[in-house]
Amino acid sequence: RAGLVLGASVGFGFAAFESAGHAFNAAVGMRGIDLRSLLETEVLRGLLAPFGHGLWTAISGAVLLAFRRPNGRYRFAAPVVLTCLGVSLLHALWDSMHGMAVWIVARLTTTDLPLSLFAEGHLPQPTDTQKHLFTLFSVGGLVLISLAGIAWVRSLARSDPSWRNTP
């Protein structure tokens, strides 16, 4: 449990700094200060932050501390390496969800896919249907990644019998 709490604390600290950077970029644009964009970014990141860095570092901390030797040194064990790879995969999927949503929407709604579409990172002149599909796939993907992380944390909590009896 200490690893879960320590990892989550570190992750939330990093997420706070990252959110501040995103908020600054959203607020200060080419057209000046955009308060609506700032508020939208802060609300979205506030809702998503618990399911990003906080969750991933909680997983990493739990596994890392679970494989600590009695003398306090850490063991280089397969579960630690696999957890690092798994958490990295969750993070990579999270970060690439925007691009994947653009690609899925383009595949579903257009017949020809120019490569320049993916360099821009958005659909040029999207229809209302494309906008709704993008939101569905983008947010839906983040929800699926979050659910995978939550399931992973729950499995870690259930794997240690001493955690089960704690309220």
N, C-alpha and C positions, 0 to 999 in steps of 0.2 A: 504493500500500500504506500509506503514511503516513496517508492520510485514513481508511482502514479502521480502523487501530489507534487513531488519535486519537478518531474517532467512537465506537468501541466503548468506549474508556476513559471518555469523558464519559457515555455511556449507562449503563454499569454503575455509575458513581458516582451518577447520579440514581436508578437502580433500587434501590440500597442504601438511600437515604433513603426512597424510596417504600415499600419492603418493611418498613422499621422502623415507618412509620406504620400500615401494614396490620396488622402484628403487634401493635402497641399496641391498635388497635381490636378485634382478635380476642381479645386477652387480657383486656381490661377491658370488661365488658359490664354489663348491667342486673342480672345475678345475681352479680356479683363477678368475681374473677379466674378465667379458664377456661384452664388450661394445655393441655388437649387441643386446643382451638381455636387457641391460639398455635402449638403444634407443627405442626398440620395446615397452618396458613397459611404458616409458615416453610418447611416441606418443599415445599409446592406452589410457592411463589414462588421458592425456590431452584432448583427444576427448570425453571421457566418463564422465569426472568430472562434467560438467554442468548438467548432467542428473542423478547424484547420490545425494551425500550429499547436494549439493547446492539447488537442486530442492526440496528434502524432507524437509529440514529445512526451506525453503521458505514457503512451505505449512503449516508446524507447526507454524511458526511465524505469518503468516497471520491469522490463526484461533485463536491462543492464544491471539493476540492483539485485534482481533474483539470481543472477549468475556471478555474484560477488563471493570470493573466498572468505573463509572465517577470519583471515588476517587483514581483510579489507581490500585486497587486490582484486582486480577484475579478471575473469576468465574469458579467453577468446574462444567462445563456444559457438556451435552452429546456430542455435536459436538467436543469439545476439546478432550474428551476421545476417541471418534471414530476416530478422526484424528490421534491421537497418535497410535492407533491400526492399522489404514490403512497405515500410513507411516512406521511403523514397519514391516508390511507385505510386502510392496514394497522393503524395505531393505533386508528382509530375502529372498525374491525371487531373488533379485539381487545377493546376496552372494552365493546362492545355485544353480545359473544357470549353473555353470560348471558341478556340479554333476548331475543335471537334464539332461543336454545335453549328458553326458556319458551314463546315464541310457536309454534315448530315443534311442540313436544310437545302444546301445547293444540290446535293444528290437526289433529294426527294422532289424538288420543285423545278429543276432545270434539266435540259437535255444535254447541253454542252457546258463544260466546265473550263473556262479559261484559267491558266495558271496564275495570271495576275490577280485573280480573285483572292487567292490565298496569301499573296504578298500584302494586300491591303488589310486583311483581317476582318473584312465585313462584306456583305452583299451590296453591290452598287444599286441604288434605288430599289430597295426591297418593297415587296407588296405587303399588305396588312397580314396576309396569311403567313408569309415568310417571317415577319416580325414576331408573330405569335408562336410559330414553330421554334424560332431561335430561342425565345424566352423559355419555352417548354423544355427543350433539350439542354439548354445551358443550366437552368436551375434544377431540372430533373437529374442531370448528371451530377451536380454538386450534392444533391440529396442522396443519391446512390452511393457516392464516395463517402459521405458522412455516415450513412448506415453501415457501410463496411467497417469503418473505423470504430463505430460504437459497438458493433458485434465483436470486434477484436478485443476491445477493452473489457467487455463483459466476459469473454472467454478467458481472459487473463485473470479477472477477478474470481471466476469460478474454478480456475485450475488450482488455486491455493486453498486448501481446506480451512486455514485459519481465517480467511477473509469471509467465508460463508456465514460464520456465526456472529459477525459484527453487524450491529444495526445500521 
